[in-house]
Amino acid sequence: MERTVSGTASGSLALKRADQCITPGLTRVFAVSVGLIVTNVFAPQTLIGVMAPPLGLGQSVSGLIAMATLLGYAAGLFLLVPLGDIVENRALVVRMLSCAAIAALAAAFAPSAATLLVALACLGAACSAIQVLVPIAASMAAPERRGGVIGDVMSGLMVGILLARPVASFVADLWGWRSYYGLSGAAMAALAVFLALRLPRRPAQARTRYSALLLSLWHLLRNEPVLRVRALSAGLAMAAFSLFWTAVALRLAGPPFLLDQRGIALFALAGAGGALVTPFFGRAGDRGWTRPATIACHLLVAVSFVLAGWGGAFGAGSSAVWPLLLLGLGAVVVDIGVTGDQTLGRRAINLLQPEARGRLNALFVGLFFLGGAVGSALSGLLWSLGSWPAVCGTGVVLALAMLLVDWRCRRL
């Protein structure tokens, strides 16, 4: 099977030439593009409080709004991103972004919860174009610079993830949540045109049928232990990340905080600082510090939920200043930990098989976004069962599971 989907000689030569093509300006294009696209995936996390009631969704199922986009994104990673190994990449990205524009506009005008969930799932699938762009950037960097380039592009991705929440909240506060998706549709259409003109061509690196390509995903997962371990670690981290950011909006709306959408948007800006450390983790991997840096990331996730649980324990009648500072610190720390884990994981899997880079990224990111979807779905259920303490307790358990993976897989 792997011989069937391996790269051709011309594909290898293209990869070798691409090693010399990456420039700082083009790296910034990749970073800004993925940052803009990914805002669609995470925006619903702070909007569920204003989206769910008009659509007739209760608190226990409100997490479905955030989960729909994440599930769609995971489906796109498994079903669409592997096409990056057999289809010219620039054309694939442009088509996917065009579909994202249509799906976002459909969400803006969705008349019911069912229609909205379908539109959001389609939007998430189309936004998996991010994982076609990341392998292009990785393939254009020499191996000794690949961690740094991936870290730089990931900075843009993480800025997009972290700014998605405050931007969406600000727009919803000013004009309503539907306006956010209208603006997003216009932005995706404009980006499709820009990348059609600016993105370099990257020809297919493998020659095989689509069905064989999808079957090869299982073979890659079975034969690459590094991929399995990094995907499991990242899936647990993403579950913790989605759990925190989906539930914290509900906590901030209650006493002693009583924040509206604008206040929640300002709080979400606090987490954006986590993106600043992304290049550091990429370069730490280049220097051979992958394992200690990974363990540090997982410890940070555990600490973040302890801080957030402490801050969220204050109730009515308390001053909101210190609790809010503790919650904000927890937000920054959880973002740093999850960002670092993802960056180190991406670097590791992008060093495995150049001819299968698109499929490797699809598997890695698809699996960790399934974790994110689970975290989003759990947020509403945990909130209805035990409120903020249940959320933070589960977050600590997820962090301990990551550390257990580190211990059991210490030889990889």
N, C-alpha and C positions, 0 to 999 in steps of 0.2 A: 504493500500500500504506500509506504513512504517513498519507494522508488517511483511510484506512479505520479506522485504529486511533488516530486523534488524539482528544483529549479533547473532550467536549461542552461547551456553554456553561455548563451547570449544574455540570459538573465543575470548570471554571475558577473559577466563583464559590465553590465549596466550597474550592478551594485558597486563594483569597484570604482567605476567612474563617478558614481553618486557620492562616494566617500569624500570627494574633493569639492563638492558643489555647495555645501551648506555655508551660509554667511550669516553674520549677526542680524542683518536686515530681514533675511528670509526666516530666521528663527523667530524674530518678533512677529512676523506675519502668522506663523503657525501658532504662537502663543496667544495672540489676540483672537484669532479665529476660533480656537478650541474654547477659549474663555467665553466668547460670545455665545457659542452654540450651547454650552453646558448650562447656561442660566435657565434654559427651559426645563431641564431635568430636576433642578432643585428648588425652583421658585415656589411650587405648591406647598413646600414644607411650612412656610410661615403664612400661607394664605388659607389654610384649611378652616380657620376660625371664621372667615368671612365668606368662603365658598360653600361650606357644607350646609348651613341653615337654610339659605334660599333654595337649595336643591333637595331639601328634605332628608339630609343625612344626619344621623345622631352622632354623639361623641364617640361611641364605641366603634363606629364604622367610618368615621371621618378620615382615618388614616388611609383609606382606600384611594383618596384623591392623590396623595403623595405616592402611594404604591403603584398606581396605574402607569405613571410615566417611567418609574424605575423598572417595572416589569417589561414595558415596551422597549426600553433601552436594552435590557438584557436579551430580549428576543431579537432585536436588531443586531446585537453583537454575535449571536449564534448563527443567524440566518443571512444577514446582509454583509457584515464585515468580512467574512471569509472570501467574498467576491473580490476583495482587494488583491488576492493572490492570482486571480485569473482574468481580471478586467482592468483596463487602464484606469489608474487611480483618480486622476483629475476629473474625468467624466463621471466616475462613480460618485465622487464627493458632490459635484454640482447637482446631479440628479437627486441625491438624498436630501440636500438642502432645499431644493425646490419642493419636495414632498413635505419637508418640515414647515415651510411657509404655509402650505395649504392646510396642514393639520392644525397649526396654531390659529389660523383664522377660523377653522371649524370649531375649535375650543371657545373662541371668543363669542361665537353666536350659538353655542350649544343650548338647546331649550330644556334639557333634562339631565339628571345625574348620569343616566346610562349613556346618553350621547356624549357627554363630557368625558366620561371615563374611556370610551372608545377613541375619541379624538386625542386625549392625552397619551394613550398607549401608542397610537400611530406617531404622534410627535416624538415620543421617546425613542421609538424604533428608528426614525429618520435621523435623530440627533446622534445615533451611533456612528455617524460620519466622522466624529471626533477620532475614533479608533482606526479610521483609515488614514487620517492626517498624522497621527503620532508615529505609526510605522514608517511613513514617508520621511519624516524628520529624522527618525532613528537610522534609516538606511543611508541617509546622506551624510552621516557623521562617521569619522574613523572610529574604530573600536575603543581606542584610548580616550576619545572625547565623547563617547556616546552617553555616558552617565550624566555629564555636564549639560549636553544638549537636551536630553530627556528632562533633566531637572529644570532647565530654562522654559521648555514648553509646558511642563507641568505647573510652573509658576502661573502661567496664563490660565491654565485649566483650573487651578485651585482658586485664583482670584475670581474667576467666573463663578465657581461653586459658592464661594463665600460671599460674593456681592449679590448673587441671585436673590437671596433672602431679603436684604435691605432694599434693593432696587424694586423688587416686586411689591414689597410692603408700602414703599413710598408711592408708587404708581397707583396701587389699590386705594390708598388713603386719599389721593387726589381725585381720581377719576373712576374708581371701581376696579374690581379684579378682571373684568372682561377686557378692559382697555390694555392691561398688561399683555394679553395674548394677541390683541390686535397689533400692538407695537412690535411684538416679537415676530409675528408673521412678516411684517414689512422688513425687519432687520434680517431675517433669514433669506428673503428674496434678494436684498441688496448684497449680502455676503456671497450668495451663489454667483452673482454677476462678477463681483470683485475677484473671487478665487478662480473663476473661469479665465480671467485675464492675467492673473498674477501667479497662480500655482504652476510649478514645473510639471511636465508630463512624467509619469512613472509607469512604464509598461508592465504587463503581468509578469510575475516571476515563476509561474508554474503553468503547466498545460495538462488539464484534466477536466472531467465532467463535474458539474456542480454537485451531483449526488455523491460522487467519490470524494469530493472536497469536504462535504459535510461528514461523511463517514470517517475521514482522516482526523476529524476533531477528537474522536474517541481514541484513536491510536496515539495521537500526540499526548492526550491526558494520561493514557496508560503508560507511555514510555518515558515521560519526562517527570521524574519525582520533584524536581525544583518547581515546575509549574504547579503541581498539585499542592505542595506545601505553601507556596506564595499565594495561590488563589484562596486556600483555606484561611490563611492568616488575614488576607485582605478582605475576605467576605465577613469575617467576624468583626474586623475594624469598621467596615462600612455599615454593618448592622448597628454597631454602637453609635456611629456618627448620625445615621438617620433617626435612630431612637431619640437621641438628644435633641436634635434640631426640629423634629416634628412635635415633640412634647413640650419643649421649652416655651413655645408660643402660648400654649395653654396655661403654663405656670405663670408667665409674666402678666397674663391678663387678670390673675387673681391677686388677693391681698398678700403682702403689703405693697405690691408693685402697681397693680391696676393700670397697666400700660395699654394704650390703643395701638393701632397698626403703625403709626408713625414712631411711637416709642419702641415698639418691637423692632422696627427697621433700624433705629439707632443702635439698639443692643446688638443686632446681627452684624453691624459693622465691626464690632469688637473682635469677632472671629476672623476677620479678613487678615489680621496680622499673622495668622498661621501660615499664609502663603509665602511670606518672606523667607521662611527657612527651607523651602523646597529645594533650591539649588544646592544648599549645604548638604542635604541628604544624598543627592545625586553624586556630588563630589566625594562624599564620605565612602560611597560604594566604590568609586574609582580608585580610592586609596586602600581598599581591602578591609574596610571597617563595617561591612554589611551586617554581620551578626550582632556585634555590640550595639550598633545604631538601631537595629530592628528591636532588640530587647528594650532599649531606652524608649522607643516609640510606644511599645505596649504598656510599659510602666506609666508613661504619661497619660494614656487613656484611662487607666485605673485611677490615677490621682485626680483627673479631671472630674470624674463622676463623684468622687468623695467631696471635692470642693463644691460641685454643683448641688449635691445632696445637702451639704451643710448650709449653703446659701438659701436653698429652697425650703429649709425647715422653718424659717421665720414666718409667722402668720400675721393676722390682723392686729393692729395696735403697735407693731414694731416699726422702727425706722427702716425705710427701704434702702438706705445708702449702702451699709455694709453687706446685706444680703445680695444686693445687685452687683456689688464689686466681686463678691465670691462667685456668683453665677457667671459674670463676665470673664473672670479668670479661668473658670472651668471651660467656658466656650473656647477661649484661645488655646488652652492646653489640649483639649480634645481634637481641635483642628490641626495642631502641630503633630500630634501623635499619629492621626490617621493619614495626614499628608505624607509624613515621613515613611510610613509603612508602604503606601502606594508607590511612592517614588522608588524606593529600594526594590520593591517587587517588580516594577516595570523594567528597571535596569537589568535585573536578573533574567527575566524571561526574554528580553530583547537580545541577549547574548547567546541564546540557545541554537536556533536554526534560522539563518538569514532567509532561506527560501520559503519558510513557513511563518514569517514574522506576522503577517496579517492574521492567520489563524491562531497563533499563540496569544496575540493581544486580544483577539475575540474571546478566547477561552478564559484568559486571566480576568479581563474586565467584566465579562458576562457573569462569571461566577461570583465576583465580589459585589456586583450590582444585585444579584439575587439576594445576597446577604442584606444589602441596603433595603430592598423591597420588604424583606421579612422584618427588619427593624422598624420601617414605617408602619407596617400593618400592626405590629405589636404595640406601638405607641398608644393608639387609641384604646386597645384592650387593657393594657397595663394601667392607663390613666383611669379608666372606669373601675378597675379592680382595686387599685391601691394608690392612685394619684402619683405625685412626684417621687415619694420614697420608693415605690415599686419600680418606677422608671430608672432611677439611679442605682438601685440594687441590682437590677438586671444588667445595667451597663458595667458595673464592677465584675459581675459574673462573666460577661463577654470578654473583658480585659484579661481575667484570669485564664480563660480558655486560650487566648492568644499566647500567653506566657507558657501554658502547657504545651502548645504546638512548638514553641521555641525549644523547650526542653527535650521533647520527644524527637525532634528532627534536627538536633544540634550538629549532626555530621554533614548536613547539606549546605 
